[in-house]
Amino acid sequence: MNLASNMLISVITPCFNEEDNVAVCRDEVRKTFQELLPDYDYEHIFSDNASYDKTVERLLAMARDDKRVKIIVNARNLGPFRNTFNALKSASGDAVVVQLPADLQDPPSLIPEFIRHWKAGYKVVYGIRRRRQERWWLRRARWLYYRLVASTTDVNLPTDTGEFQLIDRSVADTIIRVDDYYPYIRGLIAQCSQRSIGVEYTWQTRWSGTSKNRLYHLIDQALNGFVSTSNVPMRLSIFLGFTLAFISIIYALAQLVGTLVFFGTVPAGMPTLIVGLFFFSGVQLLFMGILGEYIAAIHSQVRRGPVLDDALRVNFESSDNDDSPRTDDVKRAPRHHG
């Protein structure tokens, strides 16, 4: 039964090669709403990032059985942030769970608590990954990264928090108006949230399979977080550059005095030249890399790429008063997404 008169919650699940997880994720969300949230209707949007396994096939079968399951299949792999942002544009709920991963590392059972805080007046309810069931070095790296980003931005960016958040419709509408080629979604939410609260939980191991986020992707996403929320790295480069230049001048003067006073006893200085050459060359390359990240972000935003169609959209044009599956619910994308 379509509970169109009740409040609608949108749940977004981005996926890429998750053939073993999508059905379990669908079942857990359905169970949560049936048992714990019977007064709410929901839509479960799966945004597939051009999977090449059987993920799309299984999503289509799920959508035929349940109109609440909606599918977006991207024409190509957009990366995790753009994939989620693309789905967010299509969410129509009164509140939106921005990202519930197909691997269930973030638990659907937390959604009722999110909604309880939302009904109490909070515009954003974010999950705090207080404990993580992963390798120790990854835990420490994430712990350090979250605090570095939070300490270098003027936005109140919660630590140990990802995109597993529930946001009000007003916040979602504000975010999707942002024209960003590579959106850092948790940063955008932090910038426009008026009243927010966190809920602690344990970030669990994957239900099945291995993560598609490799080390390179994690580093890329981390750099995007810095570039999107802060200009401190550039200012730090300027400060360190001036500091090192000043130290170099002092050192050069000291060498000059030593040569004049102790003429004939001061070493030729070749080791000093070699160390100085390699040290300052490394510093220059470091700062050029930092500036390059900002320039690359500007280049991507200004030049962009071709405007892409979604390869497939399912169940987004169903009649609100008809619960039966319809063949014309499976359509080529009527809208463009950058």
C-alpha positions in Angstrom: 0.0 0.0 0.0 1.3 3.4 -0.9 1.0 5.6 2.2 1.1 8.8 0.2 -0.6 10.8 3.0 2.3 10.0 5.4 5.7 11.7 5.5 8.1 10.3 3.0 11.7 9.4 3.9 14.3 9.0 1.0 17.1 6.6 1.6 20.0 6.8 -0.9 22.3 3.8 -1.5 25.2 4.4 -3.9 26.6 1.2 -5.3 29.3 -0.2 -7.5 29.7 -3.9 -8.1 27.7 -4.8 -5.0 25.7 -7.8 -6.5 25.9 -9.7 -3.2 24.8 -6.8 -1.0 22.0 -4.8 -2.7 19.2 -7.3 -1.9 20.3 -7.6 1.7 20.4 -3.8 2.0 16.9 -3.5 0.5 15.6 -6.2 3.0 17.1 -4.4 6.0 15.6 -1.0 5.0 12.2 -2.6 4.4 12.3 -4.4 7.7 13.3 -1.2 9.5 10.4 0.7 8.2 7.8 -2.1 8.5 8.7 -2.9 12.1 10.0 0.4 13.6 8.6 3.1 11.3 5.1 1.9 10.2 3.8 5.5 10.1 6.3 6.6 7.5 6.5 5.9 3.8 9.9 5.6 2.1 11.7 5.4 -1.2 14.9 3.5 -1.5 17.1 5.0 -4.3 19.9 2.8 -5.5 22.4 4.9 -7.6 24.6 2.5 -9.5 28.0 3.7 -10.7 28.1 1.7 -14.0 28.6 -1.7 -12.4 29.9 -4.4 -14.6 28.8 -7.4 -12.5 25.2 -8.5 -11.9 24.3 -5.5 -9.6 22.0 -3.8 -12.2 20.3 -7.0 -13.1 19.4 -7.6 -9.4 18.4 -4.0 -8.9 15.9 -4.3 -11.8 14.4 -7.5 -10.3 14.0 -5.7 -7.0 12.4 -2.7 -8.6 9.9 -4.9 -10.4 8.8 -6.4 -7.1 8.7 -3.1 -5.1 7.9 0.4 -6.4 9.6 1.9 -3.4 12.9 0.7 -4.9 14.1 3.3 -7.4 17.1 2.9 -9.6 19.5 5.3 -11.3 22.2 3.7 -13.5 25.0 6.2 -14.4 26.3 6.2 -18.0 29.8 5.9 -16.6 31.5 5.8 -13.2 31.2 9.2 -11.6 33.1 8.5 -8.4 31.4 8.0 -5.0 30.7 11.7 -4.3 29.2 12.6 -7.6 27.2 9.4 -7.7 25.6 10.2 -4.3 25.0 13.8 -5.3 23.3 12.7 -8.5 20.9 10.6 -6.5 20.3 13.4 -4.0 18.9 15.5 -6.8 16.2 12.9 -7.4 15.2 12.3 -3.8 11.7 13.6 -3.1 11.3 12.8 0.6 10.5 15.2 3.5 13.8 14.0 4.9 16.7 12.3 3.2 19.2 9.7 4.4 22.1 10.9 2.3 24.1 7.7 2.1 23.3 4.2 3.4 26.0 2.0 1.9 25.0 -1.3 0.3 27.6 -3.1 2.4 25.7 -2.1 5.6 28.7 -0.8 7.4 26.4 2.0 8.5 23.4 0.3 10.1 19.8 0.9 8.8 18.6 0.3 12.4 19.9 3.8 13.3 17.4 5.5 10.9 14.5 5.5 13.5 16.7 7.4 15.9 17.7 9.8 13.2 14.0 10.5 12.5 13.2 10.9 16.2 15.8 13.8 16.4 14.5 15.2 13.1 10.9 15.3 14.4 12.3 17.1 17.5 13.4 20.0 15.3 16.9 19.1 14.2 17.6 19.9 10.5 20.6 17.5 10.3 21.2 14.3 12.2 24.6 12.8 11.6 26.1 9.5 12.5 29.3 9.5 14.5 31.5 6.5 13.9 32.9 6.3 17.4 34.1 2.8 16.9 35.3 1.2 13.7 35.7 -2.5 12.9 38.6 -2.1 10.5 42.4 -2.4 10.5 44.1 -0.3 13.2 46.2 1.8 10.8 43.1 2.8 8.8 41.4 3.8 12.1 44.3 6.0 13.1 44.6 7.5 9.6 40.9 8.4 9.5 41.1 9.8 13.1 43.9 12.1 12.1 42.3 13.1 8.8 39.0 14.1 10.4 40.7 16.3 12.9 43.0 17.9 10.4 40.1 18.9 8.2 38.0 20.1 11.1 40.9 22.2 12.5 41.6 23.9 9.2 38.1 25.0 8.2 35.9 27.7 9.5 32.9 25.4 9.1 31.7 23.4 12.1 32.5 20.0 10.5 31.8 17.1 12.9 34.7 14.7 13.4 34.3 10.9 12.7 31.3 11.6 10.5 30.7 10.6 6.9 27.6 11.0 4.6 25.5 8.7 6.7 23.2 11.5 7.8 19.6 12.4 7.7 18.9 15.9 6.4 15.7 17.9 6.2 14.1 18.7 2.9 15.1 22.4 3.2 18.8 21.4 3.6 18.6 19.0 0.7 17.1 21.7 -1.5 19.9 24.1 -0.6 22.6 21.5 -1.3 21.4 20.4 -4.7 21.4 24.1 -5.9 25.2 24.1 -5.4 27.0 23.9 -8.7 30.0 21.8 -7.8 31.9 19.5 -10.2 33.3 17.4 -7.3 31.0 18.0 -4.3 32.3 17.3 -0.8 28.8 16.4 0.5 29.5 16.3 4.3 31.1 19.7 4.0 28.2 21.1 2.1 25.8 19.8 4.7 27.9 21.3 7.5 27.9 24.7 5.7 24.1 24.9 5.5 22.9 23.1 8.6 21.2 25.4 11.1 20.6 22.9 13.9 22.3 19.5 14.0 22.9 16.7 16.4 25.1 13.5 16.3 24.3 9.9 17.1 27.1 7.5 18.0 27.4 4.0 16.6 29.8 1.3 15.6 31.0 1.3 11.9 30.7 -2.4 11.1 32.6 -4.7 8.8 31.2 -5.2 5.3 28.3 -7.6 4.9 30.0 -9.3 2.0 32.8 -8.7 -0.5 35.6 -6.2 -0.4 35.5 -2.4 -0.6 35.9 -0.8 -4.0 37.5 2.3 -2.4 41.2 1.6 -2.9 44.0 3.6 -1.2 44.3 6.0 -4.2 40.6 6.7 -4.0 40.7 7.4 -0.3 43.6 9.8 -0.8 41.8 11.6 -3.6 38.7 12.0 -1.5 40.8 13.2 1.4 42.4 15.9 -0.7 39.1 16.9 -2.0 37.9 17.4 1.6 40.8 19.8 2.2 40.4 21.7 -1.0 36.6 22.0 -0.7 36.5 23.3 2.9 39.7 25.2 3.6 42.3 27.6 2.2 44.7 26.9 5.1 47.0 24.7 3.1 47.8 27.6 0.7 48.3 30.0 3.6 50.4 27.5 5.4 52.6 27.3 2.2 53.0 31.1 2.2 54.0 31.1 5.9 56.4 28.2 5.7 57.9 29.7 2.5 58.6 33.0 4.2 60.0 31.2 7.3 62.3 29.0 5.3 63.5 32.0 3.2 64.3 33.9 6.4 66.2 31.0 7.9 68.1 30.6 4.6 69.2 34.3 4.8 70.3 34.0 8.4 72.3 30.8 7.5 73.9 32.6 4.6 74.9 35.5 6.7 76.3 33.1 9.3 78.4 31.4 6.6 79.7 34.7 5.4 80.8 35.8 8.9 82.4 32.5 9.4 84.3 32.7 6.2 85.6 36.2 6.9 86.5 35.6 10.5 87.9 32.1 10.1 89.3 32.4 6.6 91.0 29.3 5.5 89.6 27.0 8.3 86.0 26.8 7.1 85.2 23.8 5.0 84.4 24.3 1.4 80.7 23.9 2.1 79.8 21.3 -0.5 77.8 19.1 1.9 75.8 22.2 3.0 75.0 23.1 -0.7 73.9 19.6 -1.5 71.6 19.3 1.6 70.2 22.8 1.0 69.6 22.1 -2.7 67.6 18.9 -2.1 65.8 20.3 0.9 64.5 23.4 -0.8 63.8 21.6 -4.0 61.5 19.2 -2.0 59.8 22.1 -0.3 59.2 23.8 -3.6 57.7 20.7 -5.1 55.5 20.2 -2.0 54.1 23.7 -2.3 53.6 23.4 -6.0 51.6 20.2 -5.4 49.4 22.0 -2.9 48.8 24.9 -5.3 48.2 22.3 -8.0 45.4 20.7 -6.1 43.6 24.0 -6.0 44.3 24.8 -9.6 43.1 21.4 -10.6 39.8 21.9 -8.7 39.3 25.2 -10.4 40.1 23.7 -13.8 37.6 20.9 -13.3 34.9 23.3 -12.1 35.4 25.8 -15.0 36.1 23.4 -17.9 33.9 20.5 -16.7 33.2 17.6 -19.0 30.2 16.6 -21.2 26.8 16.7 -19.6 25.8 13.1 -19.1 22.5 11.4 -19.2 21.7 8.7 -16.7 21.8 5.5 -18.6 18.6 4.2 -16.9 16.0 5.4 -14.4 13.4 3.1 -12.9 10.3 3.8 -10.8 10.7 7.6 -10.8 7.6 8.3 -12.8 5.1 5.9 -11.2 1.6 7.1 -10.4 1.2 7.8 -6.7 -2.2 6.1 -6.6 -1.2 2.9 -8.4 0.9 0.2 -6.7 1.1 -2.2 -9.6 4.4 -2.3 -11.5 4.3 -0.5 -14.8 6.4 -1.1 -17.9 6.7 2.6 -18.6 8.4 3.1 -15.2 11.6 1.9 -16.8 12.8 4.9 -18.9 15.8 6.5 -20.3 16.8 9.5 -18.3 14.5 12.5 -18.9 17.0 14.8 -17.1 20.6 15.8 -17.5 23.1 15.7 -14.6 26.6 17.1 -14.8 
